[in-house]
């Protein structure tokens, strides 16, 4: 891609894009051409139990350039954008320029716009919130939120509602108020080369289908089998797309073809949500159309 020839070797690089759009390949091309450490900005690639299914770089790719924040978190650990920012901060101060790549839009906006310093949710309150969400009591949680928070979050997204509810209950202060008191960003957008890969649906869909087929060929089913004893849908690592479907296949609840079709559909829906986030929150980034 032309971007790898159009970037200062001294400048931090941010690369966002939907799943299967070629982000990691671009980051590796830049790192090999200009130098730099590739830093993960994908909320699921941090976990140690899903290399294939989360599309983490392969060992061969990791050997071609330095990589950080990949596969270093235990499968059952909690991990948030706050954790990620704390791990990224020393890398920004390090001797090598960073090439931050991933599909988690919230990580990028927190990095370049700042993140409210909200205290962590106590474990008993988190358990209560998890139970309410699983029971489908979103309306009950939404009803407790202040007007400013309710107007700002996506109330159709259960995880966003849960997060806002937890903040309200734990701190007595609405999420919107915390956000309005956001500290300066770690990496202001103007200090980096920020690229969004714009992947049209008709171009991306065949890539999603081909990639999942390749994941199966590369051992994703064996990876799922190795995770069966650890499997807990409540773990964040279990949100890896395709994980639930492959587990259902291993339990005899669907054929491999059915699991594959369901996983591809889930991946397409996820890519749509990513594109929606990028269009809404990354208007000032450099956009490059794939294909």
C-alpha positions as CSV (number, residue, x, y, z in Angstrom):
1,X,0.0,0.0,0.0
2,X,1.1,3.5,-0.7
3,X,0.9,4.5,3.0
4,X,4.1,2.6,3.8
5,X,6.0,4.9,1.5
6,X,4.2,8.1,2.7
7,X,5.0,8.1,6.4
8,X,7.8,9.7,8.3
9,X,9.9,7.0,10.0
10,X,9.9,9.1,13.1
11,X,6.2,9.5,13.4
12,X,3.9,7.2,15.4
13,X,1.4,5.3,13.2
14,X,-2.1,4.3,14.0
15,X,-3.9,1.8,11.7
16,X,-7.6,1.0,12.3
17,X,-9.9,-1.0,10.2
18,X,-12.5,-3.7,10.2
19,X,-11.6,-7.3,10.7
20,X,-10.0,-9.0,7.7
21,X,-9.1,-5.7,6.0
22,X,-5.4,-6.2,6.0
23,X,-4.4,-4.0,8.9
24,X,-1.7,-6.3,10.3
25,X,-0.1,-6.8,6.9
26,X,0.2,-3.1,6.5
27,X,1.7,-2.6,9.9
28,X,4.2,-5.3,9.2
29,X,5.1,-3.7,5.9
30,X,5.7,-0.4,7.5
31,X,7.8,-1.9,10.4
32,X,10.0,-3.9,7.9
33,X,10.4,-0.9,5.6
34,X,11.0,1.8,8.3
35,X,11.4,0.2,11.6
36,X,9.3,0.4,14.7
37,X,7.4,-1.8,17.2
38,X,3.9,-3.1,16.3
39,X,1.5,-2.6,19.1
40,X,-1.8,-4.4,19.4
41,X,-5.0,-2.4,19.6
42,X,-7.5,-5.3,19.4
43,X,-9.4,-6.2,22.6
44,X,-9.4,-9.9,21.9
45,X,-5.9,-10.4,20.6
46,X,-4.5,-9.6,24.1
47,X,-5.6,-13.0,25.4
48,X,-3.4,-16.0,25.4
49,X,-5.9,-18.7,24.4
50,X,-7.0,-17.7,20.9
51,X,-4.1,-17.1,18.6
52,X,-5.8,-18.5,15.4
53,X,-9.4,-17.6,16.0
54,X,-8.6,-14.0,17.1
55,X,-6.3,-13.6,14.0
56,X,-3.2,-12.7,16.0
57,X,0.0,-12.5,14.0
58,X,1.6,-15.9,13.5
59,X,5.0,-16.8,15.2
60,X,6.6,-16.3,11.8
61,X,5.1,-12.8,11.4
62,X,6.1,-11.9,15.0
63,X,9.7,-12.9,14.1
64,X,9.8,-10.3,11.3
65,X,9.3,-7.3,13.5
66,X,8.9,-6.5,17.3
67,X,5.3,-7.0,18.5
68,X,3.9,-5.9,21.8
69,X,0.6,-6.6,23.8
70,X,-0.3,-9.8,21.9
71,X,-1.4,-12.9,23.8
72,X,-0.1,-11.7,27.1
73,X,-3.3,-11.8,29.2
74,X,-4.7,-15.0,30.8
75,X,-7.9,-16.3,29.3
76,X,-10.0,-15.6,32.5
77,X,-8.6,-12.2,33.3
78,X,-10.5,-8.9,33.0
79,X,-9.1,-6.4,30.6
80,X,-10.4,-2.9,29.6
81,X,-9.4,0.1,27.7
82,X,-7.9,1.5,30.9
83,X,-5.7,-1.6,31.2
84,X,-4.6,-1.1,27.6
85,X,-3.8,2.6,28.0
86,X,-1.6,1.9,31.0
87,X,0.3,-0.7,29.0
88,X,0.7,1.5,25.9
89,X,2.0,4.5,27.9
90,X,5.5,3.2,28.5
91,X,5.7,2.0,24.9
92,X,5.0,5.6,23.7
93,X,8.0,6.8,25.7
94,X,10.2,3.9,24.5
95,X,13.1,4.1,22.1
96,X,11.2,2.8,19.1
97,X,8.4,4.5,17.3
98,X,5.1,2.7,17.7
99,X,2.9,1.3,14.9
100,X,-0.4,0.7,16.7
101,X,-2.8,-1.5,14.8
102,X,-6.2,-3.1,15.5
103,X,-9.9,-3.0,15.2
104,X,-11.1,-1.8,18.6
105,X,-12.2,1.7,17.9
106,X,-12.6,2.6,21.6
107,X,-8.9,2.0,22.2
108,X,-7.9,4.5,19.5
109,X,-10.4,7.2,20.6
110,X,-9.2,6.8,24.2
111,X,-5.6,7.0,23.1
112,X,-6.1,10.1,20.9
113,X,-8.9,11.9,22.8
114,X,-8.3,10.8,26.4
115,X,-10.2,8.5,28.8
116,X,-12.0,9.4,31.9
117,X,-10.3,8.1,35.0
118,X,-13.2,6.1,36.4
119,X,-12.6,3.9,39.4
120,X,-12.8,0.1,38.8
121,X,-16.1,-1.6,39.4
122,X,-16.1,-3.7,42.6
123,X,-16.4,-7.5,41.9
124,X,-19.7,-8.0,43.6
125,X,-21.3,-5.1,41.7
126,X,-19.8,-6.5,38.4
127,X,-21.4,-9.9,39.2
128,X,-24.8,-8.2,39.9
129,X,-24.5,-6.3,36.6
130,X,-23.6,-9.4,34.7
131,X,-26.7,-11.1,36.1
132,X,-28.9,-8.2,35.1
133,X,-27.6,-8.2,31.6
134,X,-27.9,-12.0,31.2
135,X,-31.5,-11.7,32.4
136,X,-32.3,-9.1,29.8
137,X,-33.0,-6.4,32.4
138,X,-31.6,-3.6,30.2
139,X,-34.7,-1.4,30.6
140,X,-34.2,-1.6,34.4
141,X,-30.6,-0.5,34.1
142,X,-31.3,2.2,31.6
143,X,-34.0,3.6,33.9
144,X,-31.4,4.3,36.6
145,X,-29.1,6.3,34.4
146,X,-29.0,10.1,34.4
147,X,-30.4,11.9,31.3
148,X,-27.0,13.0,30.0
149,X,-25.6,9.5,30.1
150,X,-28.7,8.0,28.6
151,X,-28.5,10.4,25.7
152,X,-24.9,9.7,25.0
153,X,-24.5,5.9,25.1
154,X,-25.9,3.3,22.6
155,X,-28.8,2.0,24.7
156,X,-29.3,-0.9,22.3
157,X,-25.8,-2.2,23.2
158,X,-26.1,-4.4,26.4
159,X,-22.4,-4.0,27.3
160,X,-22.5,-0.2,27.0
161,X,-25.6,-0.1,29.2
162,X,-24.0,-2.4,31.7
163,X,-20.9,-0.2,31.8
164,X,-22.9,3.0,32.4
165,X,-24.9,1.3,35.1
166,X,-21.8,0.0,36.9
167,X,-20.3,3.5,36.9
168,X,-23.5,5.1,38.2
169,X,-23.9,2.5,41.0
170,X,-20.2,2.4,42.0
171,X,-19.4,6.1,42.0
172,X,-22.7,7.9,42.4
173,X,-21.8,9.9,39.3
174,X,-23.0,9.5,35.7
175,X,-20.7,8.2,33.0
176,X,-21.3,11.4,31.0
177,X,-20.0,13.5,33.9
178,X,-16.9,11.3,34.1
179,X,-16.3,11.6,30.4
180,X,-16.7,15.4,30.5
181,X,-13.8,15.5,33.0
182,X,-11.5,13.5,30.7
183,X,-7.8,14.2,31.0
184,X,-5.5,15.0,28.0
185,X,-4.9,12.2,25.6
186,X,-1.7,10.1,25.7
187,X,-1.2,10.6,22.0
188,X,-3.0,13.6,20.4
189,X,-4.2,12.8,16.9
190,X,-2.1,15.5,15.4
191,X,1.1,13.9,16.7
192,X,0.6,10.6,14.7
193,X,-0.2,9.4,11.2
194,X,-3.7,8.0,11.7
195,X,-5.0,5.7,9.0
196,X,-8.4,4.0,8.6
197,X,-8.7,1.2,6.1
198,X,-12.1,1.6,4.5
199,X,-13.2,-1.8,3.5
200,X,-16.4,-1.9,1.3
201,X,-18.8,-4.7,2.2
202,X,-18.6,-6.4,-1.3
203,X,-14.8,-6.5,-1.0
204,X,-14.6,-7.5,2.6
205,X,-17.2,-10.3,2.7
206,X,-15.3,-12.8,0.5
207,X,-12.2,-12.1,2.6
208,X,-14.1,-12.9,5.8
209,X,-15.4,-16.1,4.4
210,X,-11.9,-17.2,3.0
211,X,-10.2,-16.2,6.3
212,X,-12.5,-18.3,8.5
213,X,-12.0,-21.3,6.2
214,X,-8.3,-20.8,6.5
215,X,-8.6,-20.6,10.2
216,X,-10.2,-24.0,10.3
217,X,-7.4,-25.3,8.0
218,X,-4.8,-23.8,10.3
219,X,-6.2,-25.5,13.4
220,X,-8.9,-23.3,14.9
221,X,-11.0,-26.4,15.7
222,X,-8.1,-27.9,17.7
223,X,-7.7,-24.5,19.4
224,X,-11.3,-24.6,20.4
225,X,-11.0,-28.2,21.6
226,X,-8.0,-27.1,23.8
227,X,-10.2,-24.4,25.3
228,X,-13.2,-26.6,26.2
229,X,-12.1,-27.2,29.8
230,X,-11.6,-23.5,30.3
231,X,-14.7,-22.3,28.5
232,X,-16.9,-19.8,30.2
233,X,-19.1,-17.5,28.1
234,X,-18.7,-14.8,30.8
235,X,-15.0,-14.4,30.1
236,X,-14.1,-11.6,27.8
237,X,-11.8,-13.9,25.9
238,X,-14.8,-16.0,25.0
239,X,-16.1,-13.2,22.9
240,X,-13.6,-14.2,20.2
241,X,-15.8,-14.4,17.1
242,X,-16.4,-18.0,16.1
243,X,-15.5,-19.4,19.5
244,X,-19.1,-20.0,20.7
245,X,-20.0,-21.6,17.3
246,X,-17.0,-23.9,17.4
247,X,-17.8,-24.9,21.0
248,X,-21.4,-25.7,19.9
249,X,-20.0,-27.9,17.1
250,X,-17.7,-29.7,19.5
251,X,-20.7,-30.3,21.8
252,X,-22.5,-31.9,18.9
253,X,-25.1,-29.1,18.7
254,X,-24.3,-28.1,15.1
255,X,-22.3,-29.4,12.2
256,X,-19.0,-27.8,11.3
257,X,-20.6,-26.3,8.1
258,X,-23.3,-24.8,10.3
259,X,-20.8,-23.5,12.8
260,X,-18.7,-22.0,10.0
261,X,-21.7,-20.2,8.4
262,X,-22.8,-18.9,11.8
263,X,-19.3,-17.6,12.5
264,X,-19.0,-15.9,9.1
265,X,-22.3,-14.2,9.7
266,X,-21.2,-13.0,13.2
267,X,-17.9,-11.7,11.7
268,X,-19.8,-9.8,9.0
269,X,-22.0,-8.2,11.6
270,X,-19.0,-7.3,13.7
271,X,-17.3,-5.7,10.8
272,X,-20.4,-3.6,10.2
273,X,-20.3,-2.4,13.8
274,X,-16.6,-1.5,13.4
275,X,-17.3,0.5,10.2
276,X,-20.1,2.3,11.9
277,X,-17.8,3.3,14.8
278,X,-15.0,4.4,12.5
279,X,-17.3,6.6,10.4
280,X,-18.8,8.2,13.5
281,X,-15.6,8.7,15.6
282,X,-12.7,8.9,13.1
283,X,-13.7,11.5,10.6
284,X,-10.3,13.3,11.0
285,X,-8.2,10.3,10.2
286,X,-6.7,9.5,6.8
287,X,-9.0,7.1,5.0
288,X,-7.8,4.6,2.4
289,X,-10.2,2.4,0.4
290,X,-9.2,-1.2,0.2
291,X,-9.5,-3.3,-2.9
